[in-house]
Amino acid sequence: MGVTSTVVEAFQAIVGSAGVLHERDALHVYESDGFPIARGLPTLVVFPVSTEQVARCVKAAAAHGLPLIPRGSGTGLAGGAVAFGGGVIVSTSRMTGIESIDVANRVAVAQAGVRNAALSQAVAATPGGTHLHFSPDPSSQAASTVGGNAATNAGGVNTLKHGVTSTHVLGVELVLPDGSIIQTGGGSLYDHVGPDLTGLLCGSEGTLGIITRIWCRLVPRPRHFRTIYAVFDSSYDACKTVADVIADGITPTSMEMMDGAMIRAVEDAFHYGFPTTAQALLLMEIDGIDQVLDEQLARCVALCRDNRATDVQQCADAAKRAELWSARKRAFGAIGRISHSYCTQDACIPRSKLPEAIEHICKLGEDVGMAITNVFHAGDGNVHPIMLFDEDDHEQVQQTLALSERILEYCISLGGTITGEHGVGVEKLHLMHKMFTPDTIGAFQRIKRAFDPDGRINEGKLIPSDRVKIELLRPTAPNIPGGALAAH
Amino acid sequence: MTHHARTNATSPVHARHADDVIAAVQHAVRTGVPLVDYGRDHAGLGHPPPATYTRLEREGDVLEHDVRDLVVRADAGCTLGRLQAALAEANQFLPIDADDNLTLAELVDHNVYGPLRVGYGALRDLLLGMSFVDGEGRLVTVGGRTVKNVAGYDVTKLLVGGLGELGVITELTLRTVTIPPATQIVDLEVAEPQQLDDFQTDWLTADAAPAWAVLVFDHGACVVRVGYHGTPSACHAQLRSLETLCDQMTDVRIAATDEYGFDEDSRERAAARAWRPEIPALVKVIVPPASTGFVCQSLALTPTAEPARQLEAYPFHGCIYVGGTLNAEQARRLDAQIVHVIEPVDGLRIWHRRPRGAEDIEPFPPANAQWPVLLRVKRALDPHGILNPGRYLPVQDEPR
């Protein structure tokens, strides 16, 4: 979509010339997020620094008939921040003010563009705040913003014990699609009156408005840990250990799992000393009172052994712990050594179904000759099967999308969900009808209209729309993913 | 909006399954007679029902308890007591403080929580999924039975505290917790409740962080009763940590400690709220947590010649219940005093029960900028305005 100088000038008048990108080369940086199959070139990218500027940008976009796409730092994994068919990307990445850190009430007020990790660092540096933090810890936390975390209700490895983002958001400031500004929640209050709009907005993927400010609940930062590393000859045994630990009444901070292919990829890339013949590695961490952690540790170790772990190691040492976690966090980076491209799924299933599910998912890949490897949040039942393919091979791209669909349908059949933490975006939109009844989809659509009657903001994402339908692959140009087709 | 002091309830409709609720809602739409369910303990919360209405009464049971996944599914009309009894058979419980005879629907509609919120979170953190019937009789099912789920809008959370205005909840899926093997209850005597305000964060970030905490006044003395849950050695370690913390404080001392079984622990928490159900004047006050002690100290002072006030607070969440056997004039004085005390800290108050003659006291804080959105959401889910109309949000005359 071309852009006239009048439009550019209208936005420059709000955010300054340095706050508007409109040249094609510059816009290419913003054509996708962390889901590279979905691509679309925005008309403009604007970088407001205040809520008032966001509100004026929203009104300007409406005046010029341009759709709006909110974006944090673009680490989303479902295509939710992509401007299909043009539109104005409103990037909150320059809204980086931490406005207050109230240690006594355990609340920080941050602009939406504050990076997740930066917030906790600032809290720790505040007098009295050493032992507090903002708990959500998505893998992207060094780059992702608190606004993006709230908009996607981001998870992470610690959510098993400490909860997802919405647990830690007391309220938000939101610019509505008509440019008006509301605040949900009661500032530093931990309770409110009436329906929980904050809860609704967390995870709404920028389809109801643009989150500009967050009241973040700060919680005690765990200080004492024990980390267990257990190796198994089968994924089944490792998954059963996960279910057994939870059923035993222990809630670890995190329980992460890698399958054999992923262990080998990580070992080949980074040389941690993992046994390359193992079929599963379970990384488990517990936090709590130092004096009693060893009791829980012993119980977890016993459950690993009961499930035929071939090697169980434990550590309380900070350096060794950091090394083990770096292996987990670098797992996705290691995939580049074994595949040209990859696509990861994000289904969540009841934990007790994990042992059968992981085996079945790998079988689905084998059936179509596609390699699948797994690294995932086992304690949450949040599986991340990673399909390895070549994005330049149109047939493989199609095969990947089809396999993704089969995996997600299978997870739904187990009582699971199509997405545990990455969101629906455009990637899983076509599966919403399999997950929800028409009446439920209808309720979602009516809620969307209550906020955005004209469909101005992120229309066609998260919930099916009768106004905008986004196709991931254009039939006429299979090598150019992305594109939006107006349905009516 | 018109509210009627005298109301005319038709015979109640008893609903157990979603189909019963769908039929009741469709009947309400056809006849224009609203469906009202304010719950048992929350009947005085909010503006009164319209002149004519049909009362909805709920019943139900536990539907499925997945012991290994620590997840339970139940009818919304199932009572908390029935649910806890079923969970206890598998050594689990739902960590929510409320009377046993309240239904799960009432708990969710009113976002009920108590002292256990410190250690286990609130209902919004325990709810995994729900089904509800909207104001046109459509069954909506959101969330699920997994511990993480971001598919679609989180309407589950939207309905928490929704006062039954957005939908009639028919079924809930909740996380459960294993009953702790040991519990320890500690009474802290606090000379000045305000002392707690600066002490909270240090307390929570130490090993002494409790599973539950409640502030009460016992014969005029401020007592913070806390509970520890865990293994016996964990409870002892936490008690030692608390003793160390108290040594650093002036005028805060451990008055008593007791090791109880879990049933006794539950009874102690219930005892702290036992004064509430029958009292004619009851207000919930919400303030920033670090103002709880200060506000409690102010509100605990009963004016001369008035019945003694009762007060119970959850200091880590800034929640205070205050009330008494007050007449209308005394209730108005209490309201004025609350407003005076909470205004500087941006607090709010919700009247749960106003004495006869004091209906002019506004039950809620004044409308704010989010109300137009809330009204549109109400219209989206209840276009005919037949679900608890006017209880919180003003009745909308404008046609859809």
Interface residues (C-beta under 8 A of the other chain):
Chain A: D102 V103 A104 N105 R106 V107 G128 H131 L132 T152 N153 G155 T159 L160 G163 V164 S166 T167 L176 S180 I181 I182 Q183 T184 G186 G187 S188 L189 Y190 D191 H192 V193 G194 P195 D196 L197 T198 G199 L200 C202 G203 S204 P220 R221 A243 I246 A247 D248 G249 G288 I289 D290 Q291 V292 E295 C348 I349 P350 R351 S352 H377 D380 G381 N382 G415 G416 T417 I418 T419 G420 E421 H422 G423 V424 K428 M432 M435 F436 T437 D439 T440 G442 A443 F444 R446 I447 K448 R449 A450 F451 L462 I463
Chain B: D66 V67 R68 D69 L70 V71 N91 N111 G121 R124 D125 D134 R138 L139 V140 T141 V142 G144 R145 T146 V147 K148 N149 V150 A151 G152 Y153 D154 V155 T156 K157 L158 L159 V160 G161 G162 L163 E165 L166 T178 D197 D198 Q200 T201 L204 T205 D207 A209 G230 T231 S233 A234 A237 Q238 S241 I286 V287 P288 P289 A290 H317 G318 C319 D346 G347 L348 I350 F364 P365 N368 A369 Q370 V373 L374 R376 V377 R379 A380 L381 Y392 L393
